[in-house]
Amino acid sequence: MNRYAIFILIAGLVSLTLIMASYSQEDMVTVDNSVFTNPQRTPAKFKHDDHNEAAGIESCGECHHVYQDGKKLEDESSEDQSCSECHTATDDGRKPGLMKAFHMNCKGCHTTAKKGPVMCGECHAW
């Protein structure tokens, strides 16, 4: 390979890395609902960084939880995974389905904290 080809290859890899990084949670504006074949509502509005700043959330593990033997591991985080990697579209008897998991995690926190949206149209609105 000549130097020009190596330069093009490296530039391409750097560009790909930058493109992949641009699709991070920081840029998120809705919760991904693509796993659902027939969604009943629009995706929930959710600006990841704005939410965490307003809520004072610093630990990724608060939302991106990891469970083992039915217990939440406090020092673990699943932020490098999609929620649907663990939660399927429907309940499987061991863990809640994706929609129930979102509602339990998000709506549950809002209810406990007594702030944040809890009604359907407050999150699923466009």
C-alpha positions in Angstrom: 0.0 0.0 0.0 1.2 3.5 -0.7 1.1 6.4 1.7 -1.9 8.0 0.0 -4.0 4.8 0.4 -3.0 4.5 4.1 -3.9 8.2 4.6 -7.3 7.6 3.0 -7.9 4.5 5.2 -7.0 6.3 8.4 -9.1 9.4 7.5 -12.0 7.1 6.8 -11.7 5.3 10.1 -11.4 8.6 12.0 -14.5 9.9 10.1 -16.5 6.8 10.9 -15.5 7.1 14.6 -16.7 10.7 14.7 -20.0 9.8 13.0 -20.6 7.0 15.4 -19.8 9.2 18.4 -22.3 11.8 17.2 -25.2 9.4 17.7 -24.6 9.3 21.5 -27.0 9.7 24.3 -26.1 13.3 24.6 -27.8 13.9 21.3 -30.9 11.9 22.2 -34.3 13.7 21.8 -36.6 10.7 22.1 -36.6 7.2 23.6 -35.9 4.6 20.9 -39.2 2.7 20.3 -38.0 0.9 17.2 -38.3 -2.5 18.9 -42.1 -2.2 19.0 -43.8 -3.5 15.8 -47.0 -1.6 16.4 -46.4 1.3 18.8 -49.6 2.8 20.2 -48.0 6.2 20.9 -45.2 8.4 19.6 -41.8 7.9 21.1 -41.4 9.6 24.5 -39.6 13.0 24.4 -36.3 12.7 26.2 -33.3 14.9 26.0 -30.8 12.9 27.9 -28.3 15.5 29.1 -30.9 18.2 29.8 -32.9 15.7 31.8 -30.0 14.5 33.9 -28.8 18.1 34.6 -32.3 19.2 35.7 -32.8 16.1 37.8 -29.3 16.2 39.3 -28.4 12.7 38.1 -24.7 12.1 38.0 -24.5 8.3 38.2 -25.4 6.5 35.0 -26.4 3.5 37.0 -29.4 5.3 38.4 -31.2 4.8 35.1 -28.9 2.3 33.3 -29.2 -0.4 35.9 -27.8 -3.9 36.2 -29.5 -6.6 38.1 -28.0 -9.9 39.3 -30.0 -12.6 41.1 -32.9 -10.1 41.5 -30.8 -7.4 43.1 -29.7 -4.1 41.7 -25.9 -3.8 41.6 -25.2 -0.3 42.9 -21.8 0.2 41.3 -22.7 -1.2 37.8 -24.1 0.5 34.8 -25.5 -0.7 31.5 -25.1 2.6 29.6 -23.2 1.0 26.8 -26.2 -1.2 26.0 -29.6 -0.6 24.5 -32.5 -1.2 27.0 -34.0 -3.7 24.5 -30.9 -5.9 24.9 -32.2 -7.0 28.3 -35.9 -6.0 28.1 -37.8 -7.6 25.2 -41.0 -6.1 23.8 -43.1 -8.2 26.2 -42.7 -9.4 29.8 -40.8 -12.7 29.9 -41.7 -13.7 33.5 -38.3 -12.9 34.8 -38.1 -9.2 33.9 -40.5 -6.6 32.7 -41.0 -6.0 29.0 -39.5 -2.9 27.5 -42.5 -0.6 27.8 -43.2 -1.7 31.4 -39.5 -1.2 32.2 -39.5 2.3 30.8 -42.6 3.2 32.7 -41.4 1.6 36.0 -38.0 3.3 35.8 -39.0 6.7 34.4 -42.5 7.2 35.7 -41.6 5.4 39.0 -38.8 7.9 39.6 -40.9 10.9 38.8 -43.6 9.6 41.2 -41.2 9.0 44.0 -39.4 12.4 43.5 -42.8 14.1 43.1 -41.6 15.9 40.0 -41.5 15.2 36.3 -44.2 14.0 33.9 -46.3 11.0 34.8 -49.3 11.3 32.4 -49.1 9.7 29.0 -49.4 12.9 26.9 -46.7 14.6 28.9 -44.0 12.3 27.5 -45.6 11.0 24.3 -46.5 14.4 22.8 -45.5 16.0 19.5 
